[in-house]
Amino acid sequence: MYRTITILVLVLTATFAIQAQKATGVAAPTTQQLSRLGLKGATLKNVRTGIWRVTTQKGVKAGFVVNSSPYATDVRGFRGTTPVLVYVDQRAVIRKITALPNQETPEFFQEAEGLLGRFLGKSAKKAQTEKVDVVSGATFSSRGLIGHVHAAIEAYRKYAK
């Protein structure tokens, strides 16, 4: 009986997650992704496709998380799209950026990921216009990441209120 209930709960949870993804077009960040953004235990409320309001465990509004995928559909790295999650705090400051799964060559992509730190601590307005040099040897991956970060920030500035 316990096993049947457990399976039923898992099926319902998976069904709800799939329906939520279909409704918004983009899946909400996972618990692991939220932890990488420094938002362990936070809750999310979808405000627009790919944009979520973040609330801490104590109920404090902490900013927004933006998935770049719906806003950078024409931005590509060497082997495909290079989506990111961008966490912007309540003061409109970029706090953390994490890359999402992609098809880039791992060793080149890891080099390109290093440039994400250039956006951290900057206001969304300044970061959106930030000129970041690409990483030599990982030019396409770098351009893809920069394009996705800029698209996510633009979406934040346009839609996150």
N, C-alpha and C positions, 0 to 999 in steps of 0.2 A: 504494500500500500504506500509506504513512504517513498519507495523508488518511483512509483507511478506519479505521485504528486511532484516529486523533484523533476521528472522528465517533463511533465505538463508545464511546470513553472519555466523551465528552460525553453521550451517550445514557444510559450507565450511571450517570453522576454525577447527571443530572437525575432518573432513575428512583429512585435512592437518596434524593434530597432529597424527592421526592414521597411515597415510602413513609415516610420519617421524619416528614413533616408529618402524614400520615394516622394514624400510630401515636400521635402526641402531640396531634393536633388543632391545633397551632400550630407554624408554621415557626420554626426557630431564627433568631436575629438574623443578618443578613448581615454580611460583612466590613466593609462601609461603615458599617452601624449600630454595630458594635463599635468602629470607629474613632471615631465620634461620641461614644461613651460613654467614650473614653479607654482602650480595651482592644484596641488594635491588636496583632494577632498572638496574642491569647489563644485558648485552646481552651475549649469548652463541653461539659459533660456534663449531659444532661437528667435532672433529679431528679423532676420532676412536670410535668404539662401547663403550659407557659408559664413554667417556672422552670428555670434552668440554673446549675450551679456553674461558676465561672470559674477557670481556671488560667492563670497567666502563661506566657510562653515559657520561663521558667527553671524551671517546674514548681511554682511557689508558688501555693497556693490564695488567690484574691484576692476572694472573696465570691460574690455571686449576681446574675444578671440576671433580672428578672421582666417578662414581657409581661402587661399588664393585661387584654387581651382576654377570656380565659376567666373572669376574676374580676369583671368589670364589665359583664356582658351587658345589664343594664338601664340603664346610664349612657349618656346621650346629650348631644351638643352641640346646635347649632341644626339641622344637617342630617344628623346621624347620630352614630355612635360616634366617640370621640376617643382611641384607644388610645395608650399610651406604653410605653416600655421604661425600667425603673428599675434602676440599678446600685447595689447595696448592698455595701459592703466587708466585710471579715472582722470588723470591730469594730461591725457593724450601723449604719454611718453612710451616709446617702444621699450618693453621690458625683456622680451624673450622672443626668439624665432627658432622654430624647429622645422627641419626638412621632413617631408612626407615620403612614403615609398615612391620610387621612380625606377627608370630603366637605365640610368647613367652608369658608366663604368665606375665601380666603387672607388678605385684608387684616385681617379681624377676628381670624382665628386667630393671625396673627403677633403681634397685640397681646396676646392671651390667653396665648400661649406665654411671654411675659415673666414671668408669675407662677410658672413652674416653679422659678426660682432661689430662691424663698422656702423650698423644701424642702431645698436643698443644704446639706451640712455638719451636718445635724441627725440625731439618732439615729432609727432606724426607729420606735421607740416614741413619741417626741415628734412626729415628722413625721406619724404616722398621725392624731393628734388636732389637728394644726395648723389653726387657723382662718385661711384665706386669703381676703382680699376679692377679689371678682370685678372684672374690668376693665370699666369703664363703656363701653358700646357693643359689648362682646363678652361679654355676660352669659352666654348659653347655652354658648358655647365655653369660657368660663372654668369654669363649673360642671361641664361635661363633663370637662375636663382634671383639675380638682381631684378629681372622683369617681374617675377612672381612677387617679390617683396614690395616693389613699387605698386603693383596692381592691388595687393591686399591693403596697403596703406591708403591708396586712393578710394577703395571701397569703404574702408573705415571712415574716412573723412566725409564721404558722401552719404552713407547710410546709417552709421552708428550714432544714435542720439541719446 
